Amino acid sequence: MSPRTALSAIAAAAALVAVTACTSTKSSGSDGSSLELVNSGKLTTCTHLPYEPFQSRQDNKIVGFDVDLVDLVAKELKVTQEIVDTPFEGIQTGEDLNARKCDVAAAGMTITDVREENLDFSAPYFEATQALLTKKGAAFDSLESLKGKKLGVQQGTTGEEYAKKNGPGVETVQFEDLALLLTAVKTGQVDAAVNDNGVLFEYVRKNADTEVTAEFKTGEQYGVGVRTGNDALRKEIDKVIKAAQSDGRYDAIYKKWFPAAPKS
């Protein structure tokens, strides 16, 4: 091996050690088990803003239902939560988790068979369904009533899938995030929008000129995502969710972000 080759090999090895040190920091689970976190002392969460009331930016701080729930996990691990705002596509495909951009994905994300091929989910923590948002007084209360009209959908979501499967003759218009979708309804860019009922009811509560005119019983459940095979972290999240649902912490968070406590 030439001196130049030897130096290159040493440099490459040093770079590999540096990368490994940044992406496999050890932390301890509640049972003393070893966990690998992206950043020392932090539980890094990937999400896609805004998705109020699950996650949104208020006064330069990211807050919401999902934020509070993951904070419980971080507290159990004796670390703090750090949130990364990233496009939803990289979250639902598992790319961000595999690239070690984050430890968990909490983005009001429905558990689906397709997504489970790309990442592992915690136990379900929220019941959801699809709903229809319109301007107040608009005569649209079903997908059938929107035939020949424009229906806004958010890219990569179960709402987009539902609309395309169940709205023949409806022109779907795709938006990258929820804020753009909601604005499109208010400004008349689209005649209506489909998205999860939780975020739409929250929007209507703050925007009296809009209304939810229909809900579609899709029976969806949200889960916190982790990298495929990261069972230690997934089990830790499951423990926290189960405990919080039993001791009242979950209900307290729900009441904080929604007008009524969850049904038992």
N, C-alpha and C positions, 0 to 999 in steps of 0.2 A: 504494500500500500504506500503510495507516494505521500510526502508531507502534506501536499494540498488536499488529497483525498482524506487523509486522517483528520485534518482540521475541519473539513466539511462534515465528516461523520460526527465529530464531537459537537459541532454547532447544531446539527440536526437533532442529536440526542438531547442537548440542552433545551432546545425549543419544545421537544416533545414533553420533557419533564415540566416545563413552564405551563404548557397547555393543560396537562393532566392536573397540575396543582390548582389551576383555576376552575376546573370543571368537575372535580370529584372530592369536594370538601366534606369531611366527616362530621356528622352530628348524631345525637342519640335520640332514639324513640322513647316513648313513655315506659317501655318494658326493658330499657337498656340496650336494645338492638341498635346496630350501626346503620345510619342512613347517609346517603350521599347527596349533598346539596350543591347547587351550582356556585353559590357564593357563601363564604364563611359567615355564620351568624345571621343568615337571611333565608327566608323561604320566598323564592322568586316566583311570582305569578304572572302568567301571560293572560291578557284580556284584550278586548277590542272596545274602545270608547266611541261614543257613549252608548250605554244600554241601561238607562235609568228605569227602575230604581236598583238594578243589580250592580251597576258600576257607572259612575259619572264623575266629572271633575267639578268640584265646588270649592271656590276660594283657593285655587291652586293645590287642592288636595283631592285625591281619588277616594270616593266614598261609595257605599251601597251595601245591599244585602249580601252579595257574594264576598265583598271585601270584609265585612264583619264576620262572616262564617269562616273564611280562611284565616282571619286573625286568631280565631279560637285554636286552629291547628298550629299556627306559629307559636302561640303562647304555650301550648302543650310541649312543643319541641324546644322551648326556651330560646327562640330566635324571633326576629321581627320580619314582617311581610314587606317585600319590595315588589311593586307592580310595574310591569312592562306593557305598554300599549302597542299592539301589533295587529296587522290585518287578520281578520277572522279565518281566512283561507289557510294560513300557516298554523293556526290553532287546531282547527278541526281535522286537518290531514296528519297531525302529529309531527309535522316538520320542525316546529319550534321546540318541541320537547326533545326530539332526537338530536337537534343541533345544540342542545344544552342552553338554549336561550332562557329557559325557565324550568322550574321544578314541577309546577302544576299549572293547569289551564282552568280558569274559572271565569266563564263568559256567558252565563245564562245558556249553557250548551246542552241540548237535548241528547240523550243517549240513543244512538241508532246503531243498527247492525253494521252499516258501512263505516261509521266512525270507530266502532270497536275493532275493526280490522287494522286501524292505524294507531290507536292508543288504548290504554286501559282506563276504565272509569271507576270512581268511588261508588258506594251505595247511593241510590237516588236521594236527593235532598229537597226537591221542589217539584210539585205537580203543575203542569202547564197544558195549554191547548192553543190552537190558532184562533185569531179573531179578525174582524173586519172593521177598519177605521174609515170614516167618511167625514165630510163637512156636515155640520148639524143641519138637519132638514133635507139632506140628499136622499133620493129615493132608491138607495142601494142597500139591500139587506140580505143579499146572498150572492154567490158567484154567478148564478144564472142571470140575475138582474144586471150584471155588468157585461153581458154579451155585447161585443162591439165597442166596449169602453176600455180605458187604460187602468190597469191595476198595478200599483207599485209593490215591489218585493225586494227584500234584502238579499244580496248575493250570498250564496252558499248556505242558506238557512232552510230549515224544514218548512217554513212558510212558503218559500219559493217553490219547493217540491210539491207541496200541497196544492198551491194555486195552479201550477202547470198540469197536474194530474186531474184536477177537479173543476177547472174553469175553461171548458172548450169554447172557443169563440171570443175569449177574453185576451186582450193584448197585455202581456206582462212587461213592465218596465223595471229594469234592474238598477238598484242603488247599492253603493258600496257599504254604507252604514245606516244606522237607524235614524240619525239626525237628518240626513238628506232625504230619507224616505218620508219622514213626518212632515218636513217642510214642503215636500212635493204635494202632499194632500192639502195643506193649508193654502198654498199658492195656486192650486188648481192645475198643477202640472200633470197630476193623475187624478182619476175620479175616486179612487179608494186605495187602501193599502192593506196587506195581510202581514201580520206578525204575531208574536206571542202575546197572549191576553194580558199578562202582568205588566208589560211595558206600555201597552196601548191604554189600559185603564189608568195608569199613572199619568200618561200624557193628557188624556181627556180631563182628568181631575184639575190639571193646571191650564187647560185650553178649552174654555167653555164653548167655543165655536166649532168644536169637533165632537164626535160621538162614536161609540162602538155599537154597531148595528147588528152584529151576529157573532156567534162563537161556533167553532167547528170542533166537535169532540174527537180530538186526535190522540188523547191519552198519553201525552208526552211527559217525560221525567228528566230533570236536569241532573247532571253528575259532574264532579270535579275530575278532570283528566290528568293522568300521569303517563310518563313514558312506558311503553309496552314492556312488561316484565319487572317494573319497579314495584314489586309487591310490598316491600317494607313500608314505603311511603303511602301506598294505597291503603294498606291495613290501618295505618296510623290515622289517616283521614276518616276512615270508616268508624273507628273507635270514637273519635271526637264528635262526629255527626250523631251517632247513636246516643252518646252521653248527653249531648246538648238537647236532643229531642226528649230525653227522659227527665232532665233536671230543670227544664224551663228556659234555658238560655236560648234555644231555637225560637220559642214563642216570643221571647222578648225582642229578638232581632226582627222577627216577622212583623210584630206590632209597630216597630220603629219605622219600617219601610212600606208597610201596607196598612190599609184602614181597619182590617180585622184580623184576629188571630187565625192560624191555620185550623182547618177542621181535623178532628181526630179520626 
